[in-house]
Amino acid sequence: MPKAASPPVSVGLAFLNATPKEIMSDALINGLAGAGGGIIAQLITYPLQTVNTRQQTDRDPKKEKINLGTVEQMFQVVKQEGWGRLYGGLTPSLVGTAASQGVYYYFYQIFRNKAEAAALARKKKGFGDGSVGMVSSLVVAALSGGSIRRRRP
């Protein structure tokens, strides 16, 4: 016997019937996903950052200048110094990336939930269509980004 289709669920508005604990766990899930995504991106791109830093800081006038491309220089580092050298200093970078991305996406979800609730409240009063507009979305993103305070040396 065929299975009956489930009614469609609006993921964006699911928080309206949720308890505060469920909303917070939703934000926590997004924060953890953001941290995980940041870690994966950092693991993939870190060798490129290492080579880029070397290219920018290699200013020895006595050294014979051989302009290697990024990929060639990556292979040269692996050949002369080993794979581990491409990932030297990765741990502090991973901690910073995971923290900043986790905090950003955590607060993004909280602010987005509040913006959606405000849009629906305006709709009930006869203003708007109940969706979060472009300006509100930009404010949510700016507030989320503002929640990350980066210290520069």
C-alpha contacts under 8 A as a table, 3 or more apart, distances in Angstrom:
res1	aa1	res2	aa2	distance
9	V	14	A	7.53
10	S	13	L	5.57
10	S	14	A	6.09
11	V	14	A	5.16
12	G	15	F	7.36
13	L	16	L	5.88
13	L	116	E	7.44
14	A	17	N	6.20
14	A	18	A	6.90
15	F	18	A	4.74
15	F	19	T	7.73
15	F	22	E	7.79
15	F	23	I	6.22
15	F	113	N	7.24
16	L	117	A	7.51
18	A	21	K	7.88
18	A	22	E	5.76
18	A	23	I	6.40
19	T	22	E	5.22
19	T	23	I	6.41
20	P	23	I	5.05
20	P	24	M	6.16
21	K	24	M	5.14
21	K	25	S	6.19
22	E	25	S	5.03
22	E	26	D	6.14
23	I	26	D	4.97
23	I	27	A	6.36
23	I	110	I	7.79
24	M	27	A	5.03
24	M	28	L	6.08
24	M	110	I	7.56
25	S	28	L	4.77
25	S	29	I	6.00
26	D	29	I	5.11
26	D	30	N	6.33
26	D	109	Q	7.49
27	A	30	N	5.10
27	A	31	G	6.07
27	A	105	Y	7.43
27	A	106	Y	4.83
27	A	107	F	7.06
27	A	108	Y	7.86
27	A	109	Q	5.13
27	A	110	I	6.01
28	L	31	G	4.91
28	L	32	L	6.12
28	L	106	Y	5.76
29	I	32	L	5.16
29	I	33	A	6.09
29	I	106	Y	7.73
30	N	33	A	4.98
30	N	34	G	6.02
30	N	102	G	7.62
30	N	105	Y	5.63
30	N	106	Y	5.70
30	N	109	Q	6.90
31	G	34	G	5.08
31	G	35	A	6.18
31	G	101	Q	7.20
31	G	102	G	4.16
31	G	103	V	6.06
31	G	104	Y	7.08
31	G	105	Y	4.70
31	G	106	Y	4.08
31	G	107	F	7.78
32	L	35	A	5.01
32	L	36	G	6.07
32	L	102	G	5.68
32	L	106	Y	7.81
33	A	36	G	5.02
33	A	37	G	6.03
33	A	102	G	7.30
33	A	105	Y	7.98
34	G	37	G	5.07
34	G	38	G	6.06
34	G	98	A	7.52
34	G	101	Q	5.21
34	G	102	G	5.00
34	G	104	Y	7.69
34	G	105	Y	5.69
35	A	38	G	5.09
35	A	39	I	6.21
35	A	97	T	7.15
35	A	98	A	4.21
35	A	99	A	6.51
35	A	100	S	7.57
35	A	101	Q	5.04
35	A	102	G	4.31
36	G	39	I	5.10
36	G	40	I	6.28
36	G	98	A	6.78
36	G	102	G	7.98
37	G	40	I	5.16
37	G	41	A	6.14
38	G	41	A	5.15
38	G	42	Q	6.03
38	G	97	T	5.86
38	G	98	A	5.74
38	G	101	Q	6.09
39	I	42	Q	5.06
39	I	43	L	6.15
39	I	94	L	5.94
39	I	97	T	6.61
39	I	98	A	5.89
40	I	43	L	5.14
40	I	44	I	6.33
41	A	44	I	5.21
41	A	45	T	6.14
42	Q	45	T	5.23
42	Q	46	Y	5.51
42	Q	93	S	7.90
42	Q	94	L	6.76
42	Q	97	T	7.52
43	L	46	Y	5.59
44	I	47	P	7.33
45	T	48	L	5.37
45	T	49	Q	6.50
46	Y	49	Q	4.97
46	Y	50	T	6.19
46	Y	86	L	7.39
46	Y	87	Y	6.49
46	Y	90	L	7.35
47	P	50	T	5.00
47	P	51	V	6.29
47	P	74	M	7.31
47	P	86	L	4.95
47	P	87	Y	6.15
48	L	51	V	5.22
48	L	52	N	6.00
48	L	70	T	7.37
48	L	74	M	7.79
49	Q	52	N	4.95
49	Q	53	T	6.07
50	T	53	T	5.25
50	T	54	R	6.36
50	T	86	L	6.09
50	T	87	Y	7.41
50	T	88	G	7.98
51	V	54	R	5.05
51	V	55	Q	6.14
51	V	70	T	6.62
51	V	73	Q	6.80
51	V	74	M	6.45
51	V	86	L	7.67
52	N	55	Q	5.10
52	N	56	Q	6.25
52	N	70	T	7.53
53	T	56	Q	5.16
53	T	57	T	6.16
54	R	57	T	5.20
54	R	58	D	5.82
55	Q	58	D	5.49
56	Q	59	R	7.78
60	D	63	K	5.50
61	P	64	E	7.71
68	L	72	E	5.80
68	L	73	Q	5.77
69	G	72	E	5.26
69	G	73	Q	6.06
70	T	73	Q	5.15
70	T	74	M	6.18
71	V	74	M	5.02
71	V	75	F	6.36
72	E	75	F	5.18
72	E	76	Q	6.19
73	Q	76	Q	4.87
73	Q	77	V	6.19
74	M	77	V	5.20
74	M	78	V	6.32
74	M	86	L	7.55
75	F	78	V	5.09
75	F	79	K	6.02
76	Q	79	K	5.06
76	Q	80	Q	6.02
77	V	80	Q	5.29
77	V	81	E	5.42
77	V	82	G	6.55
77	V	83	W	7.62
77	V	85	R	7.16
77	V	86	L	7.07
78	V	81	E	5.45
78	V	82	G	4.23
78	V	83	W	4.96
78	V	84	G	7.98
78	V	85	R	7.27
78	V	86	L	7.23
79	K	82	G	5.90
81	E	84	G	7.76
81	E	85	R	6.10
82	G	85	R	5.80
82	G	86	L	7.67
83	W	86	L	5.68
83	W	87	Y	7.31
84	G	87	Y	5.32
84	G	88	G	6.29
85	R	88	G	4.94
87	Y	90	L	5.41
89	G	92	P	6.44
89	G	93	S	6.97
90	L	93	S	5.18
90	L	94	L	6.06
91	T	94	L	5.10
91	T	95	V	6.27
92	P	95	V	5.12
92	P	96	G	6.23
93	S	96	G	5.20
93	S	97	T	6.07
94	L	97	T	5.11
94	L	98	A	5.91
95	V	98	A	5.27
95	V	99	A	6.06
96	G	99	A	5.21
96	G	100	S	6.07
97	T	100	S	5.28
97	T	101	Q	5.92
98	A	101	Q	5.36
98	A	102	G	5.74
99	A	102	G	5.16
99	A	103	V	6.05
100	S	103	V	5.27
100	S	104	Y	6.06
100	S	148	I	6.12
101	Q	104	Y	5.05
101	Q	105	Y	6.18
102	G	105	Y	5.47
102	G	106	Y	6.00
103	V	106	Y	5.09
103	V	107	F	6.16
103	V	147	S	7.31
103	V	148	I	6.80
104	Y	107	F	5.48
104	Y	108	Y	5.97
104	Y	144	S	5.31
104	Y	145	G	5.93
104	Y	147	S	6.75
104	Y	148	I	6.55
105	Y	108	Y	4.80
105	Y	109	Q	6.19
105	Y	144	S	7.29
106	Y	109	Q	5.53
106	Y	110	I	6.60
107	F	110	I	4.99
107	F	111	F	6.05
107	F	144	S	5.33
107	F	147	S	7.32
108	Y	111	F	5.26
108	Y	112	R	5.85
108	Y	140	V	6.45
108	Y	141	A	6.42
108	Y	143	L	7.71
108	Y	144	S	4.99
109	Q	112	R	4.99
109	Q	113	N	6.05
110	I	113	N	5.26
110	I	114	K	6.44
111	F	114	K	5.07
111	F	115	A	6.13
111	F	140	V	5.69
111	F	143	L	7.70
111	F	144	S	7.39
112	R	115	A	4.99
112	R	116	E	6.13
112	R	137	S	7.56
112	R	140	V	6.12
113	N	116	E	5.16
113	N	117	A	6.18
114	K	117	A	5.08
114	K	118	A	6.13
115	A	118	A	5.06
115	A	119	A	6.13
115	A	132	V	6.47
115	A	136	S	6.90
115	A	137	S	8.00
115	A	140	V	7.52
116	E	119	A	5.06
116	E	120	L	6.24
116	E	130	G	7.50
116	E	131	S	6.66
116	E	132	V	5.78
117	A	120	L	5.20
117	A	121	A	6.17
118	A	121	A	4.99
118	A	122	R	6.20
119	A	122	R	5.11
119	A	123	K	6.28
119	A	128	G	7.34
119	A	129	D	7.68
119	A	130	G	4.73
119	A	131	S	5.74
119	A	132	V	5.88
120	L	123	K	4.93
120	L	124	K	6.30
120	L	129	D	7.71
120	L	130	G	4.35
120	L	131	S	7.01
121	A	124	K	5.15
121	A	125	K	6.52
121	A	130	G	7.50
122	R	125	K	5.10
122	R	126	G	6.41
122	R	127	F	5.07
122	R	128	G	6.33
122	R	130	G	6.83
123	K	126	G	4.95
123	K	127	F	4.88
123	K	128	G	5.18
123	K	129	D	5.59
123	K	130	G	4.95
124	K	127	F	7.28
128	G	131	S	7.54
132	V	136	S	6.05
132	V	137	S	6.53
133	G	136	S	5.31
133	G	137	S	6.15
134	M	137	S	5.05
134	M	138	L	6.20
135	V	138	L	5.08
135	V	139	V	6.22
136	S	139	V	5.02
136	S	140	V	6.14
137	S	140	V	5.04
137	S	141	A	6.24
138	L	141	A	5.11
138	L	142	A	6.08
139	V	142	A	5.02
139	V	143	L	6.03
140	V	143	L	5.21
140	V	144	S	6.13
141	A	144	S	5.06
141	A	145	G	6.08
142	A	145	G	5.05
142	A	146	G	5.95
143	L	146	G	4.92
143	L	147	S	6.33
144	S	147	S	5.22
144	S	148	I	7.35
145	G	148	I	5.64
146	G	149	R	6.83
